Amino acid sequence: MDAFKIWQGGLGIWGAISLGLFGAYLRYRSLQKRIELPSFAVFADALAPGILFAQAIGRIGNWFNGELFGRPLDTWWALDVPFKYRPFGYSKFESFHPTFLYEAIWCVVVAVLLIVFGKTLRAGQVFAAYVGAYCFGRFFIELIRIDSANTVAGLRVNVWVSVIVGIGSALFFLRGSRKNS
């Protein structure tokens, strides 16, 4: 039940996108009974860039909260983290990778690419490309983060989720490219 306690950090982005898409599907089905609509895949494709922009905006909150940063980093773009927000064992370091910024930038880049090139894809492929590209970026970002997280076989759970969901979306994308229009 902790996953539903969003005020305590439950329902991460994976759950939010999954449940949000499921809710959109239910509403879509009820509307489809009354009015003529394109396929749900076309609808989901239209949502993908907006979801990415929303994710990018949402990551800005991590800056204000002093959370979701990565390993220590000493360069001009490093994030200065107040002492009270530094994880145990990192108190002597002052600046860190701004992984939330990396994710925000990645989301905007992917959204723009989907808008520019999405017209050449078949129905459902834009959403699959969104999921796959997000997982690809998130995989690398998770490897930099140092906040506490559950691990499986020495890797953060979100690394595993990125791999599994990313492979699934790639397979869905490839399946869509073989369908006849």
Secondary structure as a PSIPRED ss2 file (coil, helix, strand):
# PSIPRED VFORMAT (PSIPRED V4.0)

   1 M C   1.000  0.000  0.000
   2 D H   0.000  1.000  0.000
   3 A H   0.000  1.000  0.000
   4 F H   0.000  1.000  0.000
   5 K C   1.000  0.000  0.000
   6 I H   0.000  1.000  0.000
   7 W H   0.000  1.000  0.000
   8 Q H   0.000  1.000  0.000
   9 G C   1.000  0.000  0.000
  10 G C   1.000  0.000  0.000
  11 L C   1.000  0.000  0.000
  12 G C   1.000  0.000  0.000
  13 I H   0.000  1.000  0.000
  14 W H   0.000  1.000  0.000
  15 G H   0.000  1.000  0.000
  16 A H   0.000  1.000  0.000
  17 I H   0.000  1.000  0.000
  18 S H   0.000  1.000  0.000
  19 L H   0.000  1.000  0.000
  20 G H   0.000  1.000  0.000
  21 L H   0.000  1.000  0.000
  22 F H   0.000  1.000  0.000
  23 G H   0.000  1.000  0.000
  24 A H   0.000  1.000  0.000
  25 Y H   0.000  1.000  0.000
  26 L H   0.000  1.000  0.000
  27 R H   0.000  1.000  0.000
  28 Y H   0.000  1.000  0.000
  29 R H   0.000  1.000  0.000
  30 S H   0.000  1.000  0.000
  31 L H   0.000  1.000  0.000
  32 Q H   0.000  1.000  0.000
  33 K C   1.000  0.000  0.000
  34 R C   1.000  0.000  0.000
  35 I C   1.000  0.000  0.000
  36 E C   1.000  0.000  0.000
  37 L C   1.000  0.000  0.000
  38 P C   1.000  0.000  0.000
  39 S C   1.000  0.000  0.000
  40 F H   0.000  1.000  0.000
  41 A H   0.000  1.000  0.000
  42 V H   0.000  1.000  0.000
  43 F H   0.000  1.000  0.000
  44 A H   0.000  1.000  0.000
  45 D H   0.000  1.000  0.000
  46 A H   0.000  1.000  0.000
  47 L H   0.000  1.000  0.000
  48 A H   0.000  1.000  0.000
  49 P H   0.000  1.000  0.000
  50 G H   0.000  1.000  0.000
  51 I H   0.000  1.000  0.000
  52 L H   0.000  1.000  0.000
  53 F H   0.000  1.000  0.000
  54 A H   0.000  1.000  0.000
  55 Q H   0.000  1.000  0.000
  56 A H   0.000  1.000  0.000
  57 I H   0.000  1.000  0.000
  58 G H   0.000  1.000  0.000
  59 R H   0.000  1.000  0.000
  60 I H   0.000  1.000  0.000
  61 G H   0.000  1.000  0.000
  62 N H   0.000  1.000  0.000
  63 W H   0.000  1.000  0.000
  64 F H   0.000  1.000  0.000
  65 N H   0.000  1.000  0.000
  66 G C   1.000  0.000  0.000
  67 E C   1.000  0.000  0.000
  68 L C   1.000  0.000  0.000
  69 F C   1.000  0.000  0.000
  70 G E   0.000  0.000  1.000
  71 R C   1.000  0.000  0.000
  72 P E   0.000  0.000  1.000
  73 L C   1.000  0.000  0.000
  74 D C   1.000  0.000  0.000
  75 T C   1.000  0.000  0.000
  76 W C   1.000  0.000  0.000
  77 W C   1.000  0.000  0.000
  78 A C   1.000  0.000  0.000
  79 L E   0.000  0.000  1.000
  80 D E   0.000  0.000  1.000
  81 V C   1.000  0.000  0.000
  82 P C   1.000  0.000  0.000
  83 F H   0.000  1.000  0.000
  84 K H   0.000  1.000  0.000
  85 Y H   0.000  1.000  0.000
  86 R C   1.000  0.000  0.000
  87 P C   1.000  0.000  0.000
  88 F C   1.000  0.000  0.000
  89 G C   1.000  0.000  0.000
  90 Y C   1.000  0.000  0.000
  91 S C   1.000  0.000  0.000
  92 K C   1.000  0.000  0.000
  93 F C   1.000  0.000  0.000
  94 E C   1.000  0.000  0.000
  95 S E   0.000  0.000  1.000
  96 F E   0.000  0.000  1.000
  97 H C   1.000  0.000  0.000
  98 P C   1.000  0.000  0.000
  99 T H   0.000  1.000  0.000
 100 F H   0.000  1.000  0.000
 101 L H   0.000  1.000  0.000
 102 Y H   0.000  1.000  0.000
 103 E H   0.000  1.000  0.000
 104 A H   0.000  1.000  0.000
 105 I H   0.000  1.000  0.000
 106 W H   0.000  1.000  0.000
 107 C H   0.000  1.000  0.000
 108 V H   0.000  1.000  0.000
 109 V H   0.000  1.000  0.000
 110 V H   0.000  1.000  0.000
 111 A H   0.000  1.000  0.000
 112 V H   0.000  1.000  0.000
 113 L H   0.000  1.000  0.000
 114 L H   0.000  1.000  0.000
 115 I H   0.000  1.000  0.000
 116 V H   0.000  1.000  0.000
 117 F H   0.000  1.000  0.000
 118 G H   0.000  1.000  0.000
 119 K H   0.000  1.000  0.000
 120 T H   0.000  1.000  0.000
 121 L C   1.000  0.000  0.000
 122 R C   1.000  0.000  0.000
 123 A C   1.000  0.000  0.000
 124 G C   1.000  0.000  0.000
 125 Q H   0.000  1.000  0.000
 126 V H   0.000  1.000  0.000
 127 F H   0.000  1.000  0.000
 128 A H   0.000  1.000  0.000
 129 A H   0.000  1.000  0.000
 130 Y H   0.000  1.000  0.000
 131 V H   0.000  1.000  0.000
 132 G H   0.000  1.000  0.000
 133 A H   0.000  1.000  0.000
 134 Y H   0.000  1.000  0.000
 135 C H   0.000  1.000  0.000
 136 F H   0.000  1.000  0.000
 137 G H   0.000  1.000  0.000
 138 R H   0.000  1.000  0.000
 139 F H   0.000  1.000  0.000
 140 F H   0.000  1.000  0.000
 141 I H   0.000  1.000  0.000
 142 E H   0.000  1.000  0.000
 143 L H   0.000  1.000  0.000
 144 I H   0.000  1.000  0.000
 145 R E   0.000  0.000  1.000
 146 I C   1.000  0.000  0.000
 147 D C   1.000  0.000  0.000
 148 S C   1.000  0.000  0.000
 149 A C   1.000  0.000  0.000
 150 N C   1.000  0.000  0.000
 151 T E   0.000  0.000  1.000
 152 V E   0.000  0.000  1.000
 153 A C   1.000  0.000  0.000
 154 G C   1.000  0.000  0.000
 155 L E   0.000  0.000  1.000
 156 R E   0.000  0.000  1.000
 157 V H   0.000  1.000  0.000
 158 N H   0.000  1.000  0.000
 159 V H   0.000  1.000  0.000
 160 W H   0.000  1.000  0.000
 161 V H   0.000  1.000  0.000
 162 S H   0.000  1.000  0.000
 163 V H   0.000  1.000  0.000
 164 I H   0.000  1.000  0.000
 165 V H   0.000  1.000  0.000
 166 G H   0.000  1.000  0.000
 167 I H   0.000  1.000  0.000
 168 G H   0.000  1.000  0.000
 169 S H   0.000  1.000  0.000
 170 A H   0.000  1.000  0.000
 171 L H   0.000  1.000  0.000
 172 F H   0.000  1.000  0.000
 173 F H   0.000  1.000  0.000
 174 L H   0.000  1.000  0.000
 175 R H   0.000  1.000  0.000
 176 G H   0.000  1.000  0.000
 177 S H   0.000  1.000  0.000
 178 R H   0.000  1.000  0.000
 179 K C   1.000  0.000  0.000
 180 N C   1.000  0.000  0.000
 181 S C   1.000  0.000  0.000
